[in-house]
Amino acid sequence: MISALLCLAILPIDDPPAVFPAVPPAVVVDQPPLQPQPIDKLAADEVLVLALPQRIALLAVPEGLVDIQETQQDSGASIVIRSRFAGGGGRVERRRFEAPFIYEITAKAAGSVELIAVPYGLTDPKQIQRQRITLSGGVGPTPPAPSPVTPPTPVGPNAAELRVLLLLDQSDSAEAQAAASAVPVLQWLDANCLQVEGRAQWRRWDRSAVEASLAGAPPIFEKLYKEIRPKLPDGPQAVICRGAEVSIIEIRDREQLLAALKTAKGQ
């Protein structure tokens, strides 16, 4: 199917509405306007946001190099995202997006990826658009060489170190999958989980391929998973470990997941 879409994507386009922006795609809340520039690079700590009036199927070729989150909002509604934006010169900004469909793209690994935008209800291959993006790395799971990690001994509720394991499957709801790859969730995990050798102690695993994830996981995550597996419910779950205290919650959507994580942290 990807090959077929690539073949369609090289056909000429008769001025369809632009999907991939060459200028800042939203109102910048606390920075002066940026100068127009092509957006063809995405750094590890940046997000590329597409704000569109209609829904699209957004494909990445090859797969596995980027995370894509889709957010829908009511007509006239807006969302403010605070991040470093692709093409923004490395500055942390707040931007307001008012389009009904918002797509947040973040890098998982270095490389080059082709983004292909296919409108829902496609009637003409000329409506397909594509953009090549150069990636300089990302926040996705890239396990380091396994090294023994001794879990801390908590003195009290606020002293427990936080580790998080997100378990999802491709059959889970779109809301749950989007929650586990949402930029605010990933940023919170990076900022609040225990740091070991420069990496925040959280992982996101595919429940249909846990054995492959275990092979490259730190021993503490392997031990944690084997201990909670007998009582692990079906569906998307977040395993939250604070020292010796472990809780399991169902992942429903981004706001619910963030609220549960903050509660566990005592925020």
ABEGO torsion letter per residue (X at the ends): XAAAAAAAAABBBBGBBBABBABBABBBAABBBBBBBBBABBBAABBBBBBBABBBBBBBOBBGABBBBBBBBBBGBBBBBBBBBBGAGGBBBBBBBABABBBBBBBABBEBBBBBBBBBGBABAAABBBBBBBBAEBABBBBBBBBBBBBBBBABAAABBBBBBBBBBAABBAAAAAAAABAAAAAAAAAABBBBGGBBBBBBBBAAAAAAAAAABBAAAAAAAAAAAAABBBEBBBBBBBEABBBBBBBABAAAAAAAAAAAAGX
